[in-house]
Amino acid sequence: MDLREAEGIEVWRYAAEHDFIIVSKDSDFHLMSTVHGFPPKVVWLRIGNGPTNDAVSLLREQHATMERFHADPDAAFLALG
């Protein structure tokens, strides 16, 4: 399924059905997390609209944090930035 043009709720449902974690700079997924709960889990990159390299650097720096988040069955949302 091509999700590049999908609405947020479509991405949400697809991620939930396939046990994916959503990683996004979009605050809409934070709101969906509080309204719908999980799955899916959500990682919110609070870095604004900077270059992709900023997101890559943050994800690499926070790899251990994200591993713990992924392993925690009660964790639904993680904000990084």
DSSP file (Angstrom, degrees, kcal/mol; ACC not computed):
  #  RESIDUE AA STRUCTURE BP1 BP2  ACC     N-H-->O    O-->H-N    N-H-->O    O-->H-N    TCO  KAPPA ALPHA  PHI   PSI    X-CA   Y-CA   Z-CA
    1    1 A M              0   0    0      0, 0.0     2,-0.7     0, 0.0     0, 0.0   0.000 360.0 360.0 360.0 133.1    0.0    0.0    0.0
    2    2 A D        +     0   0    0      1,-0.1     3,-0.3     2,-0.0     0, 0.0  -0.803 360.0 173.3 -90.4 112.5    1.3    3.5   -0.9
    3    3 A L    >   +     0   0    0     -2,-0.7     3,-1.0     1,-0.2    -1,-0.1   0.326  48.5 103.5-102.5   6.3    0.8    5.8    2.1
    4    4 A R  T 3  S+     0   0    0      1,-0.3    -1,-0.2     0, 0.0    -2,-0.0   0.840  95.8  28.4 -60.4 -33.3    2.7    8.8    0.7
    5    5 A E  T 3  S+     0   0    0     -3,-0.3    -1,-0.3     2,-0.0    -2,-0.1   0.269  97.0 123.7-108.4   8.9   -0.6   10.6    0.0
    6    6 A A    <   -     0   0    0     -3,-1.0     2,-0.1     1,-0.1    -3,-0.1  -0.332  65.9-108.8 -74.1 151.7   -2.7    9.0    2.6
    7    7 A E    >>  -     0   0    0      1,-0.1     4,-1.9    -2,-0.0     3,-0.6  -0.385  35.6-105.9 -70.0 156.7   -4.6   10.8    5.3
    8    8 A G  H 3> S+     0   0    0      1,-0.2     4,-2.6     2,-0.2     5,-0.1   0.870 119.6  54.0 -54.7 -41.9   -3.3   10.6    8.8
    9    9 A I  H 3> S+     0   0    0      1,-0.2     4,-2.5     2,-0.2    -1,-0.2   0.834 106.3  53.2 -66.5 -31.1   -6.0    8.2   10.0
   10   10 A E  H <> S+     0   0    0     -3,-0.6     4,-2.4     2,-0.2    -1,-0.2   0.912 110.2  46.9 -67.7 -42.2   -5.2    5.9    7.1
   11   11 A V  H  X S+     0   0    0     -4,-1.9     4,-2.7     2,-0.2    -2,-0.2   0.921 111.9  52.8 -61.7 -43.9   -1.6    5.8    8.2
   12   12 A W  H  X S+     0   0    0     -4,-2.6     4,-2.4     1,-0.2    -2,-0.2   0.938 111.2  44.7 -56.6 -51.7   -2.7    5.2   11.8
   13   13 A R  H  X S+     0   0    0     -4,-2.5     4,-2.6     2,-0.2    -1,-0.2   0.903 113.3  50.3 -63.5 -42.6   -4.9    2.3   10.9
   14   14 A Y  H  X S+     0   0    0     -4,-2.4     4,-1.6     2,-0.2    -1,-0.2   0.924 111.7  48.2 -62.2 -44.6   -2.3    0.7    8.7
   15   15 A A  H  <>S+     0   0    0     -4,-2.7     5,-2.6     1,-0.2     4,-0.4   0.914 112.4  49.0 -62.8 -42.6    0.4    1.0   11.4
   16   16 A A  H ><5S+     0   0    0     -4,-2.4     3,-0.9     1,-0.2    -2,-0.2   0.917 111.1  49.5 -62.7 -43.7   -2.0   -0.5   14.0
   17   17 A E  H 3<5S+     0   0    0     -4,-2.6    -1,-0.2     1,-0.2    -2,-0.2   0.790 118.5  38.8 -66.3 -28.3   -2.9   -3.4   11.7
   18   18 A H  T 3<5S-     0   0    0     -4,-1.6    -1,-0.2    -5,-0.2    -2,-0.2   0.247 109.6-115.3-110.1  11.7    0.7   -4.2   10.9
   19   19 A D  T < 5 +     0   0    0     -3,-0.9     2,-0.2    -4,-0.4    -3,-0.2   0.879  62.9 152.9  56.9  42.2    2.2   -3.6   14.4
   20   20 A F      < -     0   0    0     -5,-2.6    21,-0.5    -6,-0.2     2,-0.5  -0.612  44.1-128.5 -95.4 159.5    4.3   -0.6   13.1
   21   21 A I  E     -a   41   0A   0     -2,-0.2     2,-0.5    19,-0.2    21,-0.2  -0.935  21.5-134.2-104.4 131.5    5.5    2.4   15.1
   22   22 A I  E     -a   42   0A   0     19,-2.6    21,-3.3    -2,-0.5     2,-0.5  -0.760  19.4-170.7 -86.6 126.7    4.7    5.8   13.6
   23   23 A V  E     +a   43   0A   0     -2,-0.5     2,-0.3    19,-0.2    21,-0.2  -0.983  24.9 149.8-116.7 119.7    7.7    8.2   13.6
   24   24 A S  E     -a   44   0A   0     19,-2.5    21,-3.0    -2,-0.5    -2,-0.0  -0.987  55.6-145.0-151.6 154.6    6.7   11.7   12.6
   25   25 A K  S    S+     0   0    0     -2,-0.3     2,-0.5    19,-0.2    23,-0.2   0.397  77.5 106.1 -92.6  -1.4    7.3   15.4   12.9
   26   26 A D    >   -     0   0    0      1,-0.1     3,-1.1    20,-0.0     4,-0.5  -0.688  62.4-153.9 -86.0 121.3    3.5   15.9   12.6
   27   27 A S  T 3> S+     0   0    0     -2,-0.5     4,-1.8     1,-0.2     3,-0.5   0.666  85.3  80.8 -68.7 -15.2    1.8   16.7   15.9
   28   28 A D  H 3> S+     0   0    0      1,-0.2     4,-2.5     2,-0.2    -1,-0.2   0.861  88.0  54.8 -59.2 -34.8   -1.5   15.2   14.6
   29   29 A F  H <> S+     0   0    0     -3,-1.1     4,-2.0     2,-0.2    -1,-0.2   0.831 103.2  55.5 -70.9 -29.6   -0.2   11.8   15.5
   30   30 A H  H  > S+     0   0    0     -4,-0.5     4,-1.8    -3,-0.5    -1,-0.2   0.938 109.4  47.2 -62.6 -46.0    0.3   12.9   19.1
   31   31 A L  H  X S+     0   0    0     -4,-1.8     4,-2.1     1,-0.2    -2,-0.2   0.923 110.5  51.2 -61.4 -45.4   -3.3   14.0   19.2
   32   32 A M  H  X S+     0   0    0     -4,-2.5     4,-3.4     1,-0.2     5,-0.5   0.875 106.8  55.9 -59.8 -36.5   -4.4   10.7   17.7
   33   33 A S  H  X S+     0   0    0     -4,-2.0     4,-1.5     1,-0.2    -1,-0.2   0.900 110.0  44.0 -63.0 -41.4   -2.4    8.9   20.3
   34   34 A T  H  < S+     0   0    0     -4,-1.8    -1,-0.2     2,-0.2    -2,-0.2   0.837 121.2  40.4 -73.7 -31.2   -4.2   10.7   23.1
   35   35 A V  H  < S+     0   0    0     -4,-2.1    -2,-0.2    -5,-0.2    -3,-0.2   0.919 129.5  24.5 -81.4 -46.9   -7.6   10.1   21.5
   36   36 A H  H  < S-     0   0    0     -4,-3.4    -3,-0.2     1,-0.3    -2,-0.2   0.606  90.9-148.9 -98.1 -14.1   -7.3    6.6   20.2
   37   37 A G     <  -     0   0    0     -4,-1.5    -1,-0.3    -5,-0.5    -2,-0.1  -0.397  41.7  -6.9  71.9-157.9   -4.7    5.1   22.4
   38   38 A F        +     0   0    0     -2,-0.1     3,-0.1    -4,-0.1    39,-0.0  -0.930  67.7  85.0-135.1 159.8   -2.4    2.4   21.0
   39   39 A P  S    S+     0   0    0      0, 0.0   -23,-0.2     0, 0.0     2,-0.1   0.445  90.8  56.2 -75.4 164.4   -1.5    0.5   19.0
   40   40 A P  S    S-     0   0    0      0, 0.0     2,-0.2     0, 0.0   -19,-0.2   0.585  83.3-141.1 -84.2 163.3    0.2    1.9   17.1
   41   41 A K  E     -a   21   0A   0    -21,-0.5   -19,-2.6   -26,-0.1     2,-0.4  -0.526  18.5-144.8 -77.5 154.7    2.9    3.5   19.2
   42   42 A V  E     -ab  22  77A   0     34,-2.2    36,-2.4   -21,-0.2     2,-0.5  -0.987  15.3-166.0-130.0 132.7    4.0    7.0   18.2
   43   43 A V  E     -ab  23  78A   0    -21,-3.3   -19,-2.5    -2,-0.4     2,-0.6  -0.979  16.0-158.2-111.9 118.3    7.4    8.7   18.2
   44   44 A W  E     -ab  24  79A   0     34,-3.0    36,-3.0    -2,-0.5     2,-0.9  -0.874   5.6-151.2-101.8 117.9    7.0   12.5   17.8
   45   45 A L  E     - b   0  80A   0    -21,-3.0     2,-1.7    -2,-0.6     3,-0.3  -0.785   7.7-164.1 -89.0 104.8   10.1   14.2   16.5
   46   46 A R        +     0   0    0     34,-3.9   -21,-0.1    -2,-0.9    -1,-0.1  -0.492  54.4 109.9 -91.6  67.7    9.8   17.7   18.0
   47   47 A I  S >  S-     0   0    0     -2,-1.7     3,-0.6     1,-0.3    -1,-0.2   0.253  70.9-130.8-125.6   9.7   12.4   19.3   15.7
   48   48 A G  T 3   -     0   0    0     -3,-0.3    -1,-0.3     1,-0.2     2,-0.3  -0.288  56.5 -39.4  71.7-159.6   10.3   21.6   13.4
   49   49 A N  T 3  S+     0   0    0     -2,-0.0    -1,-0.2     3,-0.0     3,-0.1  -0.251  89.3 139.1-100.9  45.2   10.7   21.5    9.7
   50   50 A G    <   -     0   0    0     -3,-0.6     5,-0.1    -2,-0.3    -3,-0.1  -0.061  60.9 -62.1 -76.3-176.0   14.5   21.2    9.5
   51   51 A P    >>  -     0   0    0      0, 0.0     3,-1.4     0, 0.0     4,-1.0  -0.246  46.2-110.8 -68.6 157.5   16.4   19.1    7.1
   52   52 A T  H 3> S+     0   0    0      1,-0.3     4,-2.4     2,-0.2     3,-0.3   0.830 115.6  66.8 -56.5 -34.7   16.1   15.3    7.0
   53   53 A N  H 3> S+     0   0    0      1,-0.2     4,-2.5     2,-0.2    -1,-0.3   0.828  95.3  57.1 -59.9 -30.9   19.6   15.0    8.4
   54   54 A D  H <> S+     0   0    0     -3,-1.4     4,-2.3     2,-0.2    -1,-0.2   0.916 108.6  45.8 -64.4 -42.5   18.4   16.6   11.7
   55   55 A A  H  X S+     0   0    0     -4,-1.0     4,-2.6    -3,-0.3    -2,-0.2   0.919 112.5  50.4 -65.6 -43.7   15.8   13.8   12.0
   56   56 A V  H  X S+     0   0    0     -4,-2.4     4,-2.3     1,-0.2    -2,-0.2   0.926 111.2  48.8 -60.4 -46.1   18.4   11.2   11.2
   57   57 A S  H  X S+     0   0    0     -4,-2.5     4,-2.6     1,-0.2    -1,-0.2   0.921 111.6  49.0 -61.0 -45.2   20.8   12.5   13.7
   58   58 A L  H  X S+     0   0    0     -4,-2.3     4,-2.1     1,-0.2    -2,-0.2   0.925 111.0  49.7 -61.6 -45.4   18.2   12.7   16.4
   59   59 A L  H  < S+     0   0    0     -4,-2.6    -1,-0.2     1,-0.2    -2,-0.2   0.893 112.3  47.8 -62.6 -39.7   17.0    9.1   15.8
   60   60 A R  H >< S+     0   0    0     -4,-2.3     3,-1.2    -5,-0.2     4,-0.2   0.922 112.2  49.2 -66.0 -42.9   20.6    7.8   15.9
   61   61 A E  H 3< S+     0   0    0     -4,-2.6     3,-0.3     1,-0.2    -2,-0.2   0.838 116.7  42.5 -63.6 -33.0   21.3    9.7   19.1
   62   62 A Q  T 3X S+     0   0    0     -4,-2.1     4,-2.6    -5,-0.2    -1,-0.2   0.136  76.7 117.7-102.8  19.2   18.1    8.3   20.7
   63   63 A H  H <> S+     0   0    0     -3,-1.2     4,-2.2     1,-0.2    -1,-0.2   0.908  77.2  47.9 -54.3 -47.7   18.4    4.8   19.5
   64   64 A A  H  > S+     0   0    0     -3,-0.3     4,-2.1    -4,-0.2    -1,-0.2   0.890 111.4  51.3 -63.7 -39.3   18.7    3.3   23.0
   65   65 A T  H  > S+     0   0    0      1,-0.2     4,-2.3     2,-0.2    -1,-0.2   0.910 110.7  48.6 -62.7 -42.7   15.7    5.3   24.2
   66   66 A M  H  X S+     0   0    0     -4,-2.6     4,-2.7     2,-0.2    -2,-0.2   0.857 107.7  54.7 -68.2 -34.6   13.6    4.1   21.2
   67   67 A E  H  X S+     0   0    0     -4,-2.2     4,-2.0    -5,-0.2    -1,-0.2   0.926 110.1  46.6 -62.6 -44.1   14.6    0.5   21.9
   68   68 A R  H  X S+     0   0    0     -4,-2.1     4,-1.3     2,-0.2    -2,-0.2   0.911 112.3  50.9 -63.8 -41.7   13.3    0.8   25.5
   69   69 A F  H >< S+     0   0    0     -4,-2.3     3,-0.5     1,-0.2     6,-0.3   0.930 110.4  49.0 -59.6 -47.4   10.1    2.5   24.2
   70   70 A H  H 3< S+     0   0    0     -4,-2.7    -1,-0.2     1,-0.2    -2,-0.2   0.877 112.1  48.6 -60.6 -39.1    9.6   -0.3   21.7
   71   71 A A  H 3< S+     0   0    0     -4,-2.0    -1,-0.2    -5,-0.2    -2,-0.2   0.683  89.8  92.2 -77.8 -18.4   10.1   -3.0   24.4
   72   72 A D    X<  -     0   0    0     -4,-1.3     3,-1.2    -3,-0.5    -1,-0.0  -0.682  60.9-161.0 -82.9 111.5    7.8   -1.4   26.9
   73   73 A P  T 3  S+     0   0    0      0, 0.0    -1,-0.2     0, 0.0    -4,-0.0   0.686  90.0  49.6 -67.4 -16.3    4.3   -3.0   26.4
   74   74 A D  T 3  S+     0   0    0     -3,-0.0     2,-0.4    -5,-0.0    -5,-0.1   0.527  86.8 101.3 -98.2  -7.2    2.6   -0.1   28.3
   75   75 A A    <   +     0   0    0     -3,-1.2     3,-0.1    -6,-0.3   -34,-0.0  -0.640  34.4 162.8 -83.8 131.9    4.3    2.8   26.4
   76   76 A A        +     0   0    0     -2,-0.4   -34,-2.2     1,-0.3     2,-0.4   0.648  60.4  32.0-116.5 -25.9    2.2    4.4   23.7
   77   77 A F  E     -b   42   0A   0    -36,-0.2     2,-0.4   -39,-0.0    -1,-0.3  -0.997  51.5-176.7-144.9 138.0    4.0    7.8   23.0
   78   78 A L  E     -b   43   0A   0    -36,-2.4   -34,-3.0    -2,-0.4     2,-0.5  -0.988  10.3-158.6-137.0 125.4    7.5    9.1   22.9
   79   79 A A  E     -b   44   0A   0     -2,-0.4     2,-0.4   -36,-0.2   -34,-0.2  -0.903  14.0-177.1-103.8 130.5    8.5   12.7   22.2
   80   80 A L  E      b   45   0A   0    -36,-3.0   -34,-3.9    -2,-0.5   -21,-0.1  -0.955 360.0 360.0-124.1 143.9   12.1   13.4   21.1
   81   81 A G              0   0    0     -2,-0.4    -1,-0.1   -36,-0.2   -36,-0.1   0.405 360.0 360.0 148.7 360.0   13.7   16.7   20.4
